[in-house]
Amino acid sequence: MEMVVIPKADLQTMIKNAVIEAMITSSSQVEVAKVEPENELLTRKQVQRIFNVSLPTLTRWVDKNILPCLRINRCIRYRASDVQKALQLKKGGV
């Protein structure tokens, strides 16, 4: 087996060109899904900042069904519409 040495700059250029070519070829085949704002999914960090609470507090809220979440593999996401409803409840004194 023969080893080929490629300079870092050349390798970066080759990878960049391959990615660009793949994006151009697939862009005509892929239809971009339109995400409506109320269906947007938020991360735990985003929701933590919105409510200004700790991550354990978010976990308690999920356990108490105050704020529903979606589990996608190991990731936890919150629907923007659910967060909006919880914000309205919080402002109302709940």
Secondary structure as GFF3:
##gff-version 3
##sequence-region A 1 94
A	DSSP	alpha_helix	8	27	.	.	.	ID=ss1
A	DSSP	three_ten_helix	37	39	.	.	.	ID=ss2
A	DSSP	beta_strand	41	43	.	.	.	ID=ss3
A	DSSP	alpha_helix	44	51	.	.	.	ID=ss4
A	DSSP	alpha_helix	55	63	.	.	.	ID=ss5
A	DSSP	beta_strand	70	72	.	.	.	ID=ss6
A	DSSP	beta_strand	75	79	.	.	.	ID=ss7
A	DSSP	alpha_helix	80	91	.	.	.	ID=ss8
###
